[in-house]
Amino acid sequence: PGYSGPFSLPLLYDRKCSCIASNASLSIAKALCSPHLKGFRSKNTEIELLPSSADVTETEVHDQLLSELNSTVTAGPYEVIFGDATQEKHEKRSKLFFDALDKYEKLLRIQSVDMPSAYLMGQPRLADIFLFN
């Protein structure tokens, strides 16, 4: 309230309580994709960014992908830039980040050869948005 400058992180603000509800990008993204969220609906209703809870295997794979993407690709650059100042730790974090990017690039190449889709799970999911971001 009262601040008009730019924000540099994801932020979900609760206007009723006048407080920050979350600043964790993964939690915010999952909440926005939830079918239970009232008052927020996508215009493109045929795309479900979160797998159906009925499909346990797809949900587990997607959650694992999201967790890994969030910790290595989304948060990785911040850890490299703002993490401990030692060169060894910087190199280790950089390697984890670029290894993750290589892994997903290879996976997408395989997907585009074996399937007509270029999405991580064959159809657009929240994990694809995290990778693209």
GROMACS elastic network, one bead per residue, 0.5 to 0.9 nm:
[ bonds ]
;  ai    aj funct       b0    kb
    1     4     6  0.83070   500
    1    18     6  0.75042   500
    1    19     6  0.88657   500
    3     6     6  0.86614   500
    4     7     6  0.89610   500
    7    10     6  0.77889   500
    7    11     6  0.81411   500
    8    11     6  0.88769   500
    9    23     6  0.70239   500
    9    24     6  0.85997   500
    9    25     6  0.81625   500
   10    22     6  0.82197   500
   10    23     6  0.54286   500
   10    24     6  0.67300   500
   10    25     6  0.56337   500
   10    28     6  0.79041   500
   11    20     6  0.70936   500
   11    21     6  0.77221   500
   11    22     6  0.59767   500
   11    24     6  0.73983   500
   11    25     6  0.76614   500
   11    28     6  0.78151   500
   12    19     6  0.89423   500
   12    20     6  0.60697   500
   12    21     6  0.54062   500
   12    22     6  0.51548   500
   12    23     6  0.62354   500
   12    24     6  0.85722   500
   12    25     6  0.89719   500
   12    28     6  0.67148   500
   13    17     6  0.87231   500
   13    18     6  0.72910   500
   13    19     6  0.59681   500
   13    21     6  0.53351   500
   13    22     6  0.71411   500
   13    23     6  0.87237   500
   14    17     6  0.55857   500
   14    18     6  0.56292   500
   14    19     6  0.54480   500
   14    20     6  0.59489   500
   14    21     6  0.57093   500
   14    22     6  0.89387   500
   15    19     6  0.68780   500
   15    20     6  0.86142   500
   16    19     6  0.80941   500
   17    20     6  0.85061   500
   17    21     6  0.89323   500
   20    23     6  0.74188   500
   22    25     6  0.81082   500
   22    27     6  0.74617   500
   22    28     6  0.68208   500
   23    26     6  0.89602   500
   23    27     6  0.81276   500
   23    28     6  0.74207   500
   24    27     6  0.54477   500
   24    28     6  0.62099   500
   24    29     6  0.86359   500
   25    28     6  0.51202   500
   25    29     6  0.60109   500
   25    30     6  0.85529   500
   25    70     6  0.83470   500
   25    74     6  0.89206   500
   26    29     6  0.51731   500
   26    30     6  0.61418   500
   26    31     6  0.85283   500
   26    66     6  0.78966   500
   26    67     6  0.83105   500
   26    70     6  0.69041   500
   26   130     6  0.86086   500
   27    30     6  0.52142   500
   27    31     6  0.60945   500
   27    32     6  0.86374   500
   28    31     6  0.50970   500
   28    32     6  0.61773   500
   28    33     6  0.86848   500
   29    32     6  0.51612   500
   29    33     6  0.62945   500
   29    34     6  0.87135   500
   29   126     6  0.77558   500
   30    33     6  0.51362   500
   30    34     6  0.61794   500
   30    49     6  0.88212   500
   30    50     6  0.76773   500
   30   126     6  0.79202   500
   31    34     6  0.51529   500
   31    35     6  0.87254   500
   31    36     6  0.86424   500
   31    37     6  0.71441   500
   32    35     6  0.83792   500
   32    37     6  0.68990   500
   32    40     6  0.74686   500
   32    41     6  0.86765   500
   33    36     6  0.86307   500
   33    37     6  0.77799   500
   33    40     6  0.89492   500
   33    41     6  0.86101   500
   33    42     6  0.87181   500
   33    48     6  0.78300   500
   33    49     6  0.64378   500
   33    50     6  0.66323   500
   33   126     6  0.82072   500
   34    37     6  0.55958   500
   34    49     6  0.88926   500
   34    50     6  0.76009   500
   35    38     6  0.80727   500
   35    41     6  0.82752   500
   37    40     6  0.61873   500
   37    41     6  0.79756   500
   38    41     6  0.78062   500
   41    44     6  0.85455   500
   41    45     6  0.78203   500
   42    45     6  0.58952   500
   42    47     6  0.87830   500
   43    46     6  0.89400   500
   44    47     6  0.61617   500
   44    48     6  0.89392   500
   45    48     6  0.72333   500
   47    50     6  0.89843   500
   47   123     6  0.85338   500
   47   124     6  0.71562   500
   47   125     6  0.81997   500
   48    51     6  0.66476   500
   48    52     6  0.81165   500
   48   124     6  0.76656   500
   48   125     6  0.68998   500
   48   126     6  0.86198   500
   49   123     6  0.87854   500
   49   124     6  0.63198   500
   49   127     6  0.81639   500
   49   128     6  0.88764   500
   49   129     6  0.89308   500
   50    53     6  0.84843   500
   50    59     6  0.77623   500
   50    62     6  0.80270   500
   50   125     6  0.60171   500
   50   126     6  0.62041   500
   50   127     6  0.87776   500
   51    54     6  0.82770   500
   51    55     6  0.70067   500
   51    56     6  0.87059   500
   51    58     6  0.65167   500
   51    59     6  0.55527   500
   51    62     6  0.74923   500
   51   125     6  0.75270   500
   52    55     6  0.55833   500
   52    56     6  0.79710   500
   52    58     6  0.81284   500
   52    59     6  0.70172   500
   53    56     6  0.60946   500
   53    58     6  0.85903   500
   53    59     6  0.64144   500
   54    57     6  0.89443   500
   54    59     6  0.83252   500
   55    58     6  0.55785   500
   55    59     6  0.61319   500
   55    60     6  0.87172   500
   56    59     6  0.50559   500
   56    60     6  0.61025   500
   56    61     6  0.86330   500
   57    60     6  0.51996   500
   57    61     6  0.62144   500
   57    62     6  0.85006   500
   58    61     6  0.51495   500
   58    62     6  0.59309   500
   58    63     6  0.84325   500
   58   121     6  0.84564   500
   59    62     6  0.50962   500
   59    63     6  0.59917   500
   59    64     6  0.85211   500
   60    63     6  0.51324   500
   60    64     6  0.61399   500
   60    65     6  0.85851   500
   61    64     6  0.51494   500
   61    65     6  0.61754   500
   61    66     6  0.86223   500
   61   121     6  0.88386   500
   62    65     6  0.50222   500
   62    66     6  0.60712   500
   62    67     6  0.85311   500
   62   121     6  0.78322   500
   62   125     6  0.80803   500
   62   126     6  0.83057   500
   62   127     6  0.68762   500
   63    66     6  0.50346   500
   63    67     6  0.60582   500
   63    68     6  0.85721   500
   63   127     6  0.83177   500
   64    67     6  0.51446   500
   64    68     6  0.61890   500
   64    69     6  0.84865   500
   65    68     6  0.52409   500
   65    69     6  0.59508   500
   65    70     6  0.83713   500
   65   120     6  0.88918   500
   65   127     6  0.63795   500
   66    69     6  0.50819   500
   66    70     6  0.58571   500
   66    71     6  0.84693   500
   66   126     6  0.75306   500
   66   127     6  0.51714   500
   66   128     6  0.87758   500
   66   130     6  0.74169   500
   66   131     6  0.88939   500
   67    70     6  0.51748   500
   67    71     6  0.61679   500
   67    72     6  0.85681   500
   67   127     6  0.88844   500
   68    71     6  0.52304   500
   68    72     6  0.59440   500
   68    73     6  0.77199   500
   68   100     6  0.84763   500
   69    72     6  0.53737   500
   69    73     6  0.50562   500
   69    74     6  0.62546   500
   69    75     6  0.83349   500
   69    76     6  0.89920   500
   69   100     6  0.78795   500
   69   127     6  0.72438   500
   69   130     6  0.66201   500
   69   131     6  0.65896   500
   70    73     6  0.59180   500
   70    75     6  0.59705   500
   70    76     6  0.80844   500
   70   127     6  0.88100   500
   70   130     6  0.70652   500
   70   131     6  0.86025   500
   71    74     6  0.62834   500
   71    75     6  0.52833   500
   71    76     6  0.62999   500
   72    75     6  0.58091   500
   72    77     6  0.80273   500
   72    93     6  0.85755   500
   72    96     6  0.67384   500
   72    97     6  0.54220   500
   72    98     6  0.87777   500
   72   100     6  0.65831   500
   72   101     6  0.86356   500
   73    76     6  0.51317   500
   73    77     6  0.71032   500
   73    96     6  0.88157   500
   73    97     6  0.59012   500
   73    98     6  0.83303   500
   73   100     6  0.67922   500
   73   101     6  0.70242   500
   73   130     6  0.79744   500
   73   131     6  0.70056   500
   73   133     6  0.88592   500
   74    77     6  0.69691   500
   74    78     6  0.80865   500
   74   130     6  0.68907   500
   74   131     6  0.76823   500
   74   133     6  0.74912   500
   75    78     6  0.54718   500
   75    79     6  0.64145   500
   75    80     6  0.88700   500
   76    79     6  0.51421   500
   76    80     6  0.62284   500
   76    81     6  0.86915   500
   76    93     6  0.69544   500
   76    94     6  0.76443   500
   76    96     6  0.78329   500
   76    97     6  0.56621   500
   77    81     6  0.61048   500
   77    82     6  0.83338   500
   77    93     6  0.83024   500
   77    94     6  0.77093   500
   77    97     6  0.72534   500
   78    81     6  0.51313   500
   78    82     6  0.55955   500
   78    83     6  0.71920   500
   79    82     6  0.53135   500
   79    84     6  0.80813   500
   79    90     6  0.81980   500
   79    93     6  0.69680   500
   79    94     6  0.86985   500
   80    83     6  0.55658   500
   80    84     6  0.82083   500
   80    89     6  0.81852   500
   80    90     6  0.55292   500
   80    91     6  0.80624   500
   80    92     6  0.86994   500
   80    93     6  0.56784   500
   80    94     6  0.60468   500
   80    97     6  0.85719   500
   81    84     6  0.86589   500
   81    85     6  0.87229   500
   81    90     6  0.78863   500
   82    85     6  0.78413   500
   83    86     6  0.86447   500
   83    89     6  0.79721   500
   83    90     6  0.73286   500
   83    93     6  0.87464   500
   84    87     6  0.84932   500
   84    89     6  0.66497   500
   84    90     6  0.72393   500
   85    88     6  0.86600   500
   85    89     6  0.73768   500
   85    90     6  0.69813   500
   86    89     6  0.54892   500
   86    90     6  0.62945   500
   86    91     6  0.87538   500
   87    90     6  0.50047   500
   87    91     6  0.61029   500
   87    92     6  0.85695   500
   88    91     6  0.52267   500
   88    92     6  0.62013   500
   88    93     6  0.87172   500
   89    92     6  0.50224   500
   89    93     6  0.61328   500
   89    94     6  0.84299   500
   90    93     6  0.53110   500
   90    94     6  0.60552   500
   90    95     6  0.85765   500
   91    94     6  0.50172   500
   91    95     6  0.60558   500
   91    96     6  0.86547   500
   92    95     6  0.51723   500
   92    96     6  0.63373   500
   92    97     6  0.87228   500
   93    96     6  0.51224   500
   93    97     6  0.62172   500
   93    98     6  0.87493   500
   94    97     6  0.51154   500
   94    98     6  0.62389   500
   94    99     6  0.84443   500
   95    98     6  0.52703   500
   95    99     6  0.58451   500
   95   100     6  0.84184   500
   96    99     6  0.51575   500
   96   100     6  0.61279   500
   96   101     6  0.87041   500
   97   100     6  0.52702   500
   97   101     6  0.64146   500
   97   102     6  0.87967   500
   98   102     6  0.61202   500
   98   103     6  0.85357   500
   99   102     6  0.50546   500
   99   103     6  0.61411   500
   99   104     6  0.87672   500
  100   103     6  0.50190   500
  100   104     6  0.63235   500
  100   105     6  0.85435   500
  101   104     6  0.53151   500
  101   105     6  0.60624   500
  101   106     6  0.86269   500
  101   131     6  0.85361   500
  102   105     6  0.50677   500
  102   106     6  0.61805   500
  102   107     6  0.85886   500
  103   106     6  0.52972   500
  103   107     6  0.62424   500
  103   108     6  0.87292   500
  104   108     6  0.60452   500
  104   109     6  0.84774   500
  104   120     6  0.79903   500
  104   131     6  0.81463   500
  105   108     6  0.51826   500
  105   109     6  0.62187   500
  105   110     6  0.87298   500
  106   109     6  0.50294   500
  106   110     6  0.62556   500
  106   111     6  0.85852   500
  107   110     6  0.51470   500
  107   111     6  0.61321   500
  107   112     6  0.86719   500
  107   120     6  0.70709   500
  108   112     6  0.61062   500
  108   113     6  0.86553   500
  108   117     6  0.89693   500
  108   118     6  0.59533   500
  108   119     6  0.66845   500
  108   120     6  0.61619   500
  109   112     6  0.52084   500
  109   113     6  0.63893   500
  109   114     6  0.87083   500
  109   118     6  0.77215   500
  110   113     6  0.52217   500
  110   114     6  0.60360   500
  110   115     6  0.80515   500
  110   118     6  0.88103   500
  111   114     6  0.52528   500
  111   115     6  0.53186   500
  111   116     6  0.76366   500
  111   117     6  0.66127   500
  111   118     6  0.58166   500
  111   119     6  0.71006   500
  111   120     6  0.70987   500
  111   121     6  0.82990   500
  111   122     6  0.72617   500
  112   115     6  0.53713   500
  112   116     6  0.59408   500
  112   117     6  0.57722   500
  112   119     6  0.80696   500
  113   116     6  0.73342   500
  113   117     6  0.87367   500
  113   118     6  0.87717   500
  114   117     6  0.85598   500
  115   118     6  0.75152   500
  115   122     6  0.71782   500
  116   122     6  0.81054   500
  117   120     6  0.85190   500
  117   121     6  0.86753   500
  117   122     6  0.54474   500
  117   123     6  0.66915   500
  117   124     6  0.89035   500
  118   121     6  0.85372   500
  118   122     6  0.67467   500
  118   123     6  0.78748   500
  118   124     6  0.87328   500
  119   123     6  0.54511   500
  119   124     6  0.57750   500
  119   125     6  0.77289   500
  119   127     6  0.89876   500
  119   128     6  0.64303   500
  120   123     6  0.72997   500
  120   124     6  0.76798   500
  120   125     6  0.78453   500
  120   127     6  0.74223   500
  120   128     6  0.63118   500
  121   124     6  0.72524   500
  121   125     6  0.72320   500
  121   127     6  0.85937   500
  121   128     6  0.84126   500
  122   125     6  0.87144   500
  123   128     6  0.89588   500
  124   127     6  0.81015   500
  124   128     6  0.63266   500
  124   129     6  0.81365   500
  125   128     6  0.54724   500
  125   129     6  0.70234   500
  126   129     6  0.51783   500
  126   130     6  0.64775   500
  126   131     6  0.87891   500
  127   130     6  0.50837   500
  127   131     6  0.62348   500
  127   132     6  0.86137   500
  128   131     6  0.50454   500
  128   132     6  0.60430   500
  128   133     6  0.84280   500
  129   132     6  0.50365   500
  129   133     6  0.59133   500
  130   133     6  0.51081   500
